[in-house]
């Protein structure tokens, strides 16, 4: 039996990395309660919801792939 494909809004494939221009480390809390950890000015989005959250944050910039 074939597995059900993952909807595109749930998974991105490779993580998308962002640089935090304001803090070396901190915890970002999404509306759904998930926590994204900034360490060494860096945080990663593992799914589309996290990517949208990080894209909208004024202190973060997406790093080139």
PQR file with spaces between the fields and no chain letter, atoms N, CA, C, O and H, PARSE charges and radii, in Angstrom:
ATOM       1  N    UNK     1       0.838   -1.166    0.000 -0.4000 1.5000
ATOM       2  CA   UNK     1       0.000    0.000    0.000 -0.0000 2.0000
ATOM       3  C    UNK     1       0.894    1.244    0.000  0.5500 1.7000
ATOM       4  O    UNK     1       1.822    1.334    0.804 -0.5500 1.4000
ATOM       5  N    UNK     2       0.631    2.178   -0.869 -0.4000 1.5000
ATOM       6  CA   UNK     2       1.430    3.399   -0.963 -0.0000 2.0000
ATOM       7  C    UNK     2       1.091    4.337    0.189  0.5500 1.7000
ATOM       8  O    UNK     2      -0.056    4.428    0.625 -0.5500 1.4000
ATOM       9  H    UNK     2      -0.123    2.105   -1.522  0.4000 1.0000
ATOM      10  N    UNK     3       2.121    5.030    0.669 -0.4000 1.5000
ATOM      11  CA   UNK     3       1.867    5.982    1.752 -0.0000 2.0000
ATOM      12  C    UNK     3       1.254    7.261    1.195  0.5500 1.7000
ATOM      13  O    UNK     3       1.472    7.635    0.043 -0.5500 1.4000
ATOM      14  H    UNK     3       3.053    4.956    0.315  0.4000 1.0000
ATOM      15  N    UNK     4       0.499    7.901    2.032 -0.4000 1.5000
ATOM      16  CA   UNK     4      -0.170    9.135    1.653 -0.0000 2.0000
ATOM      17  C    UNK     4       0.864   10.260    1.531  0.5500 1.7000
ATOM      18  O    UNK     4       1.669   10.442    2.444 -0.5500 1.4000
ATOM      19  H    UNK     4       0.321    7.597    2.968  0.4000 1.0000
ATOM      20  N    UNK     5       0.863   11.015    0.432 -0.4000 1.5000
ATOM      21  CA   UNK     5       1.850   12.094    0.310 -0.0000 2.0000
ATOM      22  C    UNK     5       1.619   13.188    1.348  0.5500 1.7000
ATOM      23  O    UNK     5       0.487   13.459    1.750 -0.5500 1.4000
ATOM      24  H    UNK     5       0.209   10.867   -0.310  0.4000 1.0000
ATOM      25  N    UNK     6       2.706   13.802    1.768 -0.4000 1.5000
ATOM      26  CA   UNK     6       2.618   14.877    2.741 -0.0000 2.0000
ATOM      27  C    UNK     6       2.126   16.140    2.048  0.5500 1.7000
ATOM      28  O    UNK     6       2.688   16.526    1.023 -0.5500 1.4000
ATOM      29  H    UNK     6       3.626   13.581    1.442  0.4000 1.0000
ATOM      30  N    UNK     7       1.097   16.794    2.572 -0.4000 1.5000
ATOM      31  CA   UNK     7       0.615   18.032    1.967 -0.0000 2.0000
ATOM      32  C    UNK     7       1.725   19.078    1.932  0.5500 1.7000
ATOM      33  O    UNK     7       2.545   19.130    2.849 -0.5500 1.4000
ATOM      34  H    UNK     7       0.641   16.480    3.405  0.4000 1.0000
ATOM      35  N    UNK     8       1.768   19.913    0.892 -0.4000 1.5000
ATOM      36  CA   UNK     8       2.848   20.882    0.765 -0.0000 2.0000
ATOM      37  C    UNK     8       2.908   21.899    1.891  0.5500 1.7000
ATOM      38  O    UNK     8       3.966   22.482    2.130 -0.5500 1.4000
ATOM      39  H    UNK     8       1.102   19.871    0.147  0.4000 1.0000
ATOM      40  N    UNK     9       1.795   22.132    2.596 -0.4000 1.5000
ATOM      41  CA   UNK     9       1.827   23.094    3.691 -0.0000 2.0000
ATOM      42  C    UNK     9       2.391   22.503    4.976  0.5500 1.7000
ATOM      43  O    UNK     9       2.513   23.216    5.972 -0.5500 1.4000
ATOM      44  H    UNK     9       0.935   21.659    2.402  0.4000 1.0000
ATOM      45  N    UNK    10       2.733   21.232    4.981 -0.4000 1.5000
ATOM      46  CA   UNK    10       3.269   20.606    6.182 -0.0000 2.0000
ATOM      47  C    UNK    10       4.767   20.368    6.137  0.5500 1.7000
ATOM      48  O    UNK    10       5.410   20.341    7.186 -0.5500 1.4000
ATOM      49  H    UNK    10       2.634   20.652    4.172  0.4000 1.0000
ATOM      50  N    UNK    11       5.342   20.194    4.955 -0.4000 1.5000
ATOM      51  CA   UNK    11       6.764   19.896    4.871 -0.0000 2.0000
ATOM      52  C    UNK    11       7.403   20.645    3.716  0.5500 1.7000
ATOM      53  O    UNK    11       6.792   20.824    2.662 -0.5500 1.4000
ATOM      54  H    UNK    11       4.820   20.216    4.102  0.4000 1.0000
ATOM      55  N    UNK    12       8.630   21.077    3.923 -0.4000 1.5000
ATOM      56  CA   UNK    12       9.363   21.809    2.900 -0.0000 2.0000
ATOM      57  C    UNK    12      10.408   20.953    2.208  0.5500 1.7000
ATOM      58  O    UNK    12      10.838   21.285    1.103 -0.5500 1.4000
ATOM      59  H    UNK    12       9.126   20.932    4.779  0.4000 1.0000
ATOM      60  N    UNK    13      10.821   19.870    2.824 -0.4000 1.5000
ATOM      61  CA   UNK    13      11.968   19.126    2.330 -0.0000 2.0000
ATOM      62  C    UNK    13      13.170   19.535    3.166  0.5500 1.7000
ATOM      63  O    UNK    13      13.288   19.136    4.325 -0.5500 1.4000
ATOM      64  H    UNK    13      10.472   19.601    3.721  0.4000 1.0000
ATOM      65  N    UNK    14      14.059   20.327    2.588 -0.4000 1.5000
ATOM      66  CA   UNK    14      15.227   20.811    3.318 -0.0000 2.0000
ATOM      67  C    UNK    14      14.838   22.002    4.191  0.5500 1.7000
ATOM      68  O    UNK    14      14.008   22.818    3.790 -0.5500 1.4000
ATOM      69  H    UNK    14      13.963   20.652    1.647  0.4000 1.0000
ATOM      70  N    UNK    15      15.432   22.108    5.382 -0.4000 1.5000
ATOM      71  CA   UNK    15      15.133   23.256    6.240 -0.0000 2.0000
ATOM      72  C    UNK    15      15.556   24.572    5.585  0.5500 1.7000
ATOM      73  O    UNK    15      16.502   24.606    4.797 -0.5500 1.4000
ATOM      74  H    UNK    15      16.106   21.445    5.708  0.4000 1.0000
ATOM      75  N    UNK    16      14.854   25.642    5.915 -0.4000 1.5000
ATOM      76  CA   UNK    16      15.196   26.979    5.440 -0.0000 2.0000
ATOM      77  C    UNK    16      15.797   27.718    6.623  0.5500 1.7000
ATOM      78  O    UNK    16      15.170   27.812    7.679 -0.5500 1.4000
ATOM      79  H    UNK    16      14.086   25.615    6.555  0.4000 1.0000
ATOM      80  N    UNK    17      17.020   28.250    6.457 -0.4000 1.5000
ATOM      81  CA   UNK    17      17.739   28.900    7.549 -0.0000 2.0000
ATOM      82  C    UNK    17      17.550   30.414    7.514  0.5500 1.7000
ATOM      83  O    UNK    17      17.439   31.030    6.453 -0.5500 1.4000
ATOM      84  H    UNK    17      17.529   28.174    5.600  0.4000 1.0000
ATOM      85  N    UNK    18      17.519   30.991    8.724 -0.4000 1.5000
ATOM      86  CA   UNK    18      17.366   32.437    8.893 -0.0000 2.0000
ATOM      87  C    UNK    18      18.425   32.938    9.862  0.5500 1.7000
ATOM      88  O    UNK    18      18.876   32.204   10.742 -0.5500 1.4000
ATOM      89  H    UNK    18      17.609   30.490    9.585  0.4000 1.0000
ATOM      90  N    UNK    19      18.816   34.196    9.693 -0.4000 1.5000
ATOM      91  CA   UNK    19      19.736   34.855   10.606 -0.0000 2.0000
ATOM      92  C    UNK    19      18.944   35.847   11.446  0.5500 1.7000
ATOM      93  O    UNK    19      18.175   36.655   10.925 -0.5500 1.4000
ATOM      94  H    UNK    19      18.449   34.792    8.978  0.4000 1.0000
ATOM      95  N    UNK    20      19.147   35.770   12.745 -0.4000 1.5000
ATOM      96  CA   UNK    20      18.519   36.706   13.676 -0.0000 2.0000
ATOM      97  C    UNK    20      19.474   37.890   13.838  0.5500 1.7000
ATOM      98  O    UNK    20      20.574   37.733   14.368 -0.5500 1.4000
ATOM      99  H    UNK    20      19.772   35.114   13.168  0.4000 1.0000
ATOM     100  N    UNK    21      19.061   39.058   13.390 -0.4000 1.5000
ATOM     101  CA   UNK    21      19.917   40.245   13.436 -0.0000 2.0000
ATOM     102  C    UNK    21      19.915   40.909   14.803  0.5500 1.7000
ATOM     103  O    UNK    21      20.751   41.777   15.056 -0.5500 1.4000
ATOM     104  H    UNK    21      18.168   39.185   12.960  0.4000 1.0000
ATOM     105  N    UNK    22      19.012   40.534   15.686 -0.4000 1.5000
ATOM     106  CA   UNK    22      18.881   41.199   16.975 -0.0000 2.0000
ATOM     107  C    UNK    22      19.442   40.403   18.155  0.5500 1.7000
ATOM     108  O    UNK    22      19.950   40.989   19.111 -0.5500 1.4000
ATOM     109  H    UNK    22      18.333   39.829   15.481  0.4000 1.0000
ATOM     110  N    UNK    23      19.353   39.080   18.094 -0.4000 1.5000
ATOM     111  CA   UNK    23      19.734   38.259   19.246 -0.0000 2.0000
ATOM     112  C    UNK    23      20.635   37.101   18.830  0.5500 1.7000
ATOM     113  O    UNK    23      20.504   36.553   17.735 -0.5500 1.4000
ATOM     114  H    UNK    23      18.940   38.604   17.317  0.4000 1.0000
ATOM     115  N    UNK    24      21.554   36.740   19.728 -0.4000 1.5000
ATOM     116  CA   UNK    24      22.399   35.563   19.518 -0.0000 2.0000
ATOM     117  C    UNK    24      21.592   34.304   19.801  0.5500 1.7000
ATOM     118  O    UNK    24      21.688   33.316   19.074 -0.5500 1.4000
ATOM     119  H    UNK    24      21.661   37.184   20.618  0.4000 1.0000
ATOM     120  N    UNK    25      20.799   34.349   20.861 -0.4000 1.5000
ATOM     121  CA   UNK    25      19.939   33.210   21.192 -0.0000 2.0000
ATOM     122  C    UNK    25      18.649   33.716   21.823  0.5500 1.7000
ATOM     123  O    UNK    25      18.643   34.699   22.563 -0.5500 1.4000
ATOM     124  H    UNK    25      20.721   35.152   21.452  0.4000 1.0000
ATOM     125  N    UNK    26      17.569   33.030   21.517 -0.4000 1.5000
ATOM     126  CA   UNK    26      16.251   33.307   22.094 -0.0000 2.0000
ATOM     127  C    UNK    26      15.289   32.234   21.629  0.5500 1.7000
ATOM     128  O    UNK    26      15.611   31.428   20.756 -0.5500 1.4000
ATOM     129  H    UNK    26      17.574   32.231   20.916  0.4000 1.0000
ATOM     130  N    UNK    27      14.122   32.233   22.213 -0.4000 1.5000
ATOM     131  CA   UNK    27      13.068   31.306   21.821 -0.0000 2.0000
ATOM     132  C    UNK    27      11.939   32.106   21.190  0.5500 1.7000
ATOM     133  O    UNK    27      11.419   33.043   21.796 -0.5500 1.4000
ATOM     134  H    UNK    27      13.861   32.888   22.922  0.4000 1.0000
ATOM     135  N    UNK    28      11.562   31.736   19.978 -0.4000 1.5000
ATOM     136  CA   UNK    28      10.431   32.350   19.285 -0.0000 2.0000
ATOM     137  C    UNK    28       9.242   31.408   19.431  0.5500 1.7000
ATOM     138  O    UNK    28       9.361   30.208   19.188 -0.5500 1.4000
ATOM     139  H    UNK    28      11.984   30.975   19.485  0.4000 1.0000
ATOM     140  N    UNK    29       8.100   31.951   19.828 -0.4000 1.5000
ATOM     141  CA   UNK    29       6.913   31.123   20.055 -0.0000 2.0000
ATOM     142  C    UNK    29       5.875   31.446   18.988  0.5500 1.7000
ATOM     143  O    UNK    29       5.432   32.587   18.857 -0.5500 1.4000
ATOM     144  H    UNK    29       8.003   32.927   20.026  0.4000 1.0000
ATOM     145  N    UNK    30       5.498   30.430   18.233 -0.4000 1.5000
ATOM     146  CA   UNK    30       4.488   30.590   17.196 -0.0000 2.0000
ATOM     147  C    UNK    30       3.104   30.602   17.830  0.5500 1.7000
ATOM     148  O    UNK    30       2.944   30.209   18.985 -0.5500 1.4000
ATOM     149  H    UNK    30       5.857   29.503   18.339  0.4000 1.0000
ATOM     150  N    UNK    31       2.101   31.054   17.076 -0.4000 1.5000
ATOM     151  CA   UNK    31       0.722   31.131   17.596 -0.0000 2.0000
ATOM     152  C    UNK    31       0.196   29.779   18.063  0.5500 1.7000
ATOM     153  O    UNK    31      -0.608   29.713   18.994 -0.5500 1.4000
ATOM     154  H    UNK    31       2.231   31.374   16.138  0.4000 1.0000
ATOM     155  N    UNK    32       0.647   28.695   17.421 -0.4000 1.5000
ATOM     156  CA   UNK    32       0.170   27.367   17.813 -0.0000 2.0000
ATOM     157  C    UNK    32       0.923   26.808   19.022  0.5500 1.7000
ATOM     158  O    UNK    32       0.682   25.678   19.448 -0.5500 1.4000
ATOM     159  H    UNK    32       1.300   28.748   16.665  0.4000 1.0000
ATOM     160  N    UNK    33       1.841   27.617   19.570 -0.4000 1.5000
ATOM     161  CA   UNK    33       2.580   27.201   20.761 -0.0000 2.0000
ATOM     162  C    UNK    33       3.927   26.575   20.476  0.5500 1.7000
ATOM     163  O    UNK    33       4.714   26.353   21.396 -0.5500 1.4000
ATOM     164  H    UNK    33       2.037   28.534   19.225  0.4000 1.0000
ATOM     165  N    UNK    34       4.205   26.287   19.214 -0.4000 1.5000
ATOM     166  CA   UNK    34       5.511   25.704   18.890 -0.0000 2.0000
ATOM     167  C    UNK    34       6.612   26.705   19.173  0.5500 1.7000
ATOM     168  O    UNK    34       6.430   27.913   19.019 -0.5500 1.4000
ATOM     169  H    UNK    34       3.565   26.468   18.467  0.4000 1.0000
ATOM     170  N    UNK    35       7.759   26.185   19.589 -0.4000 1.5000
ATOM     171  CA   UNK    35       8.902   27.027   19.894 -0.0000 2.0000
ATOM     172  C    UNK    35      10.011   26.785   18.885  0.5500 1.7000
ATOM     173  O    UNK    35      10.344   25.644   18.565 -0.5500 1.4000
ATOM     174  H    UNK    35       7.906   25.203   19.714  0.4000 1.0000
ATOM     175  N    UNK    36      10.578   27.882   18.389 -0.4000 1.5000
ATOM     176  CA   UNK    36      11.712   27.819   17.469 -0.0000 2.0000
ATOM     177  C    UNK    36      12.899   28.443   18.185  0.5500 1.7000
ATOM     178  O    UNK    36      12.820   29.578   18.655 -0.5500 1.4000
ATOM     179  H    UNK    36      10.307   28.809   18.649  0.4000 1.0000
ATOM     180  N    UNK    37      13.986   27.712   18.269 -0.4000 1.5000
ATOM     181  CA   UNK    37      15.153   28.144   19.031 -0.0000 2.0000
ATOM     182  C    UNK    37      16.176   28.831   18.127  0.5500 1.7000
ATOM     183  O    UNK    37      16.609   28.267   17.122 -0.5500 1.4000
ATOM     184  H    UNK    37      14.050   26.790   17.888  0.4000 1.0000
ATOM     185  N    UNK    38      16.557   30.052   18.498 -0.4000 1.5000
ATOM     186  CA   UNK    38      17.642   30.769   17.839 -0.0000 2.0000
ATOM     187  C    UNK    38      18.912   30.451   18.621  0.5500 1.7000
ATOM     188  O    UNK    38      18.961   30.642   19.836 -0.5500 1.4000
ATOM     189  H    UNK    38      16.205   30.509   19.315  0.4000 1.0000
ATOM     190  N    UNK    39      19.915   29.977   17.940 -0.4000 1.5000
ATOM     191  CA   UNK    39      21.212   29.671   18.541 -0.0000 2.0000
ATOM     192  C    UNK    39      22.293   30.193   17.609  0.5500 1.7000
ATOM     193  O    UNK    39      22.303   29.858   16.425 -0.5500 1.4000
ATOM     194  H    UNK    39      19.876   29.821   16.953  0.4000 1.0000
ATOM     195  N    UNK    40      23.188   30.998   18.122 -0.4000 1.5000
ATOM     196  CA   UNK    40      24.257   31.544   17.296 -0.0000 2.0000
ATOM     197  C    UNK    40      23.727   32.389   16.151  0.5500 1.7000
ATOM     198  O    UNK    40      24.248   32.332   15.037 -0.5500 1.4000
ATOM     199  H    UNK    40      23.180   31.270   19.084  0.4000 1.0000
ATOM     200  N    UNK    41      22.695   33.169   16.421 -0.4000 1.5000
ATOM     201  CA   UNK    41      22.022   34.040   15.433 -0.0000 2.0000
ATOM     202  C    UNK    41      21.286   33.246   14.355  0.5500 1.7000
ATOM     203  O    UNK    41      20.893   33.833   13.347 -0.5500 1.4000
ATOM     204  H    UNK    41      22.272   33.216   17.326  0.4000 1.0000
ATOM     205  N    UNK    42      21.084   31.952   14.521 -0.4000 1.5000
ATOM     206  CA   UNK    42      20.511   31.126   13.451 -0.0000 2.0000
ATOM     207  C    UNK    42      19.297   30.336   13.946  0.5500 1.7000
ATOM     208  O    UNK    42      19.281   29.820   15.063 -0.5500 1.4000
ATOM     209  H    UNK    42      21.403   31.476   15.340  0.4000 1.0000
ATOM     210  N    UNK    43      18.285   30.257   13.084 -0.4000 1.5000
ATOM     211  CA   UNK    43      17.095   29.456   13.359 -0.0000 2.0000
ATOM     212  C    UNK    43      16.648   28.841   12.042  0.5500 1.7000
ATOM     213  O    UNK    43      16.877   29.424   10.983 -0.5500 1.4000
ATOM     214  H    UNK    43      18.298   30.675   12.176  0.4000 1.0000
ATOM     215  N    UNK    44      16.017   27.677   12.089 -0.4000 1.5000
ATOM     216  CA   UNK    44      15.576   26.994   10.875 -0.0000 2.0000
ATOM     217  C    UNK    44      14.076   26.749   10.884  0.5500 1.7000
ATOM     218  O    UNK    44      13.475   26.474   11.922 -0.5500 1.4000
ATOM     219  H    UNK    44      15.832   27.203   12.949  0.4000 1.0000
ATOM     220  N    UNK    45      13.492   26.855    9.700 -0.4000 1.5000
ATOM     221  CA   UNK    45      12.084   26.505    9.490 -0.0000 2.0000
ATOM     222  C    UNK    45      12.050   25.112    8.882  0.5500 1.7000
ATOM     223  O    UNK    45      12.689   24.858    7.861 -0.5500 1.4000
ATOM     224  H    UNK    45      13.980   27.077    8.856  0.4000 1.0000
ATOM     225  N    UNK    46      11.305   24.213    9.510 -0.4000 1.5000
ATOM     226  CA   UNK    46      11.218   22.841    9.033 -0.0000 2.0000
ATOM     227  C    UNK    46       9.934   22.564    8.273  0.5500 1.7000
ATOM     228  O    UNK    46       9.786   21.499    7.674 -0.5500 1.4000
ATOM     229  H    UNK    46      10.786   24.420   10.340  0.4000 1.0000
ATOM     230  N    UNK    47       8.996   23.518    8.291 -0.4000 1.5000
ATOM     231  CA   UNK    47       7.741   23.343    7.559 -0.0000 2.0000
ATOM     232  C    UNK    47       7.238   24.711    7.085  0.5500 1.7000
ATOM     233  O    UNK    47       7.796   25.747    7.445 -0.5500 1.4000
ATOM     234  H    UNK    47       9.116   24.383    8.777  0.4000 1.0000
ATOM     235  N    UNK    48       6.204   24.699    6.295 -0.4000 1.5000
ATOM     236  CA   UNK    48       5.695   25.936    5.680 -0.0000 2.0000
ATOM     237  C    UNK    48       5.157   26.919    6.715  0.5500 1.7000
ATOM     238  O    UNK    48       5.316   28.128    6.541 -0.5500 1.4000
ATOM     239  H    UNK    48       5.751   23.858    6.003  0.4000 1.0000
ATOM     240  N    UNK    49       4.527   26.439    7.783 -0.4000 1.5000
ATOM     241  CA   UNK    49       4.007   27.337    8.811 -0.0000 2.0000
ATOM     242  C    UNK    49       5.150   28.076    9.514  0.5500 1.7000
ATOM     243  O    UNK    49       5.073   29.284    9.741 -0.5500 1.4000
ATOM     244  H    UNK    49       4.398   25.458    7.924  0.4000 1.0000
ATOM     245  N    UNK    50       6.204   27.339    9.852 -0.4000 1.5000
ATOM     246  CA   UNK    50       7.363   27.966   10.498 -0.0000 2.0000
ATOM     247  C    UNK    50       8.035   28.943    9.539  0.5500 1.7000
ATOM     248  O    UNK    50       8.480   30.013    9.955 -0.5500 1.4000
ATOM     249  H    UNK    50       6.267   26.358    9.667  0.4000 1.0000
ATOM     250  N    UNK    51       8.110   28.588    8.271 -0.4000 1.5000
ATOM     251  CA   UNK    51       8.717   29.474    7.274 -0.0000 2.0000
ATOM     252  C    UNK    51       7.923   30.780    7.163  0.5500 1.7000
ATOM     253  O    UNK    51       8.518   31.857    7.133 -0.5500 1.4000
ATOM     254  H    UNK    51       7.749   27.719    7.933  0.4000 1.0000
ATOM     255  N    UNK    52       6.615   30.702    7.103 -0.4000 1.5000
ATOM     256  CA   UNK    52       5.784   31.903    7.023 -0.0000 2.0000
ATOM     257  C    UNK    52       5.966   32.766    8.271  0.5500 1.7000
ATOM     258  O    UNK    52       6.042   33.991    8.174 -0.5500 1.4000
ATOM     259  H    UNK    52       6.132   29.827    7.127  0.4000 1.0000
ATOM     260  N    UNK    53       6.035   32.133    9.439 -0.4000 1.5000
ATOM     261  CA   UNK    53       6.243   32.854   10.695 -0.0000 2.0000
ATOM     262  C    UNK    53       7.582   33.586   10.686  0.5500 1.7000
ATOM     263  O    UNK    53       7.656   34.760   11.047 -0.5500 1.4000
ATOM     264  H    UNK    53       5.973   31.138    9.518  0.4000 1.0000
ATOM     265  N    UNK    54       8.632   32.892   10.277 -0.4000 1.5000
ATOM     266  CA   UNK    54       9.961   33.501   10.268 -0.0000 2.0000
ATOM     267  C    UNK    54      10.091   34.555    9.170  0.5500 1.7000
ATOM     268  O    UNK    54      10.760   35.568    9.371 -0.5500 1.4000
ATOM     269  H    UNK    54       8.573   31.937    9.984  0.4000 1.0000
ATOM     270  N    UNK    55       9.466   34.336    8.020 -0.4000 1.5000
ATOM     271  CA   UNK    55       9.482   35.335    6.945 -0.0000 2.0000
ATOM     272  C    UNK    55       8.860   36.653    7.409  0.5500 1.7000
ATOM     273  O    UNK    55       9.306   37.724    6.999 -0.5500 1.4000
ATOM     274  H    UNK    55       8.922   33.513    7.857  0.4000 1.0000
ATOM     275  N    UNK    56       7.847   36.582    8.247 -0.4000 1.5000
ATOM     276  CA   UNK    56       7.130   37.770    8.697 -0.0000 2.0000
ATOM     277  C    UNK    56       7.820   38.493    9.857  0.5500 1.7000
ATOM     278  O    UNK    56       7.444   39.615   10.197 -0.5500 1.4000
ATOM     279  H    UNK    56       7.484   35.712    8.580  0.4000 1.0000
ATOM     280  N    UNK    57       8.816   37.867   10.458 -0.4000 1.5000
ATOM     281  CA   UNK    57       9.460   38.455   11.630 -0.0000 2.0000
ATOM     282  C    UNK    57      10.438   39.551   11.205  0.5500 1.7000
ATOM     283  O    UNK    57      11.284   39.310   10.343 -0.5500 1.4000
ATOM     284  H    UNK    57       9.122   36.955   10.182  0.4000 1.0000
ATOM     285  N    UNK    58      10.341   40.754   11.792 -0.4000 1.5000
ATOM     286  CA   UNK    58      11.182   41.874   11.353 -0.0000 2.0000
ATOM     287  C    UNK    58      12.677   41.732   11.665  0.5500 1.7000
ATOM     288  O    UNK    58      13.498   42.375   11.011 -0.5500 1.4000
ATOM     289  H    UNK    58       9.654   40.949   12.492  0.4000 1.0000
ATOM     290  N    UNK    59      13.044   40.907   12.644 -0.4000 1.5000
ATOM     291  CA   UNK    59      14.453   40.756   13.018 -0.0000 2.0000
ATOM     292  C    UNK    59      15.178   39.666   12.243  0.5500 1.7000
ATOM     293  O    UNK    59      16.388   39.499   12.398 -0.5500 1.4000
ATOM     294  H    UNK    59      12.377   40.384   13.175  0.4000 1.0000
ATOM     295  N    UNK    60      14.458   38.926   11.414 -0.4000 1.5000
ATOM     296  CA   UNK    60      15.049   37.771   10.742 -0.0000 2.0000
ATOM     297  C    UNK    60      15.223   38.009    9.259  0.5500 1.7000
ATOM     298  O    UNK    60      14.405   38.665    8.613 -0.5500 1.4000
ATOM     299  H    UNK    60      13.476   39.062   11.288  0.4000 1.0000
ATOM     300  N    UNK    61      16.318   37.457    8.728 -0.4000 1.5000
ATOM     301  CA   UNK    61      16.542   37.486    7.291 -0.0000 2.0000
ATOM     302  C    UNK    61      16.858   36.073    6.822  0.5500 1.7000
ATOM     303  O    UNK    61      17.617   35.345    7.462 -0.5500 1.4000
ATOM     304  H    UNK    61      16.982   36.924    9.253  0.4000 1.0000
ATOM     305  N    UNK    62      16.262   35.698    5.695 -0.4000 1.5000
ATOM     306  CA   UNK    62      16.489   34.364    5.154 -0.0000 2.0000
ATOM     307  C    UNK    62      17.898   34.284    4.605  0.5500 1.7000
ATOM     308  O    UNK    62      18.358   35.187    3.907 -0.5500 1.4000
ATOM     309  H    UNK    62      15.645   36.289    5.175  0.4000 1.0000
ATOM     310  N    UNK    63      18.582   33.192    4.926 -0.4000 1.5000
ATOM     311  CA   UNK    63      19.932   32.982    4.418 -0.0000 2.0000
ATOM     312  C    UNK    63      19.858   32.307    3.041  0.5500 1.7000
ATOM     313  O    UNK    63      18.943   31.528    2.773 -0.5500 1.4000
ATOM     314  H    UNK    63      18.208   32.458    5.494  0.4000 1.0000
ATOM     315  N    UNK    64      20.826   32.614    2.176 -0.4000 1.5000
ATOM     316  CA   UNK    64      20.837   31.951    0.869 -0.0000 2.0000
ATOM     317  C    UNK    64      21.024   30.443    1.035  0.5500 1.7000
ATOM     318  O    UNK    64      21.703   29.981    1.951 -0.5500 1.4000
ATOM     319  H    UNK    64      21.569   33.246    2.393  0.4000 1.0000
ATOM     320  N    UNK    65      20.417   29.708    0.146 -0.4000 1.5000
ATOM     321  CA   UNK    65      20.485   28.233    0.229 -0.0000 2.0000
ATOM     322  C    UNK    65      21.820   27.716   -0.234  0.5500 1.7000
ATOM     323  O    UNK    65      22.049   26.506   -0.230 -0.5500 1.4000
ATOM     324  H    UNK    65      19.864   30.084   -0.598  0.4000 1.0000
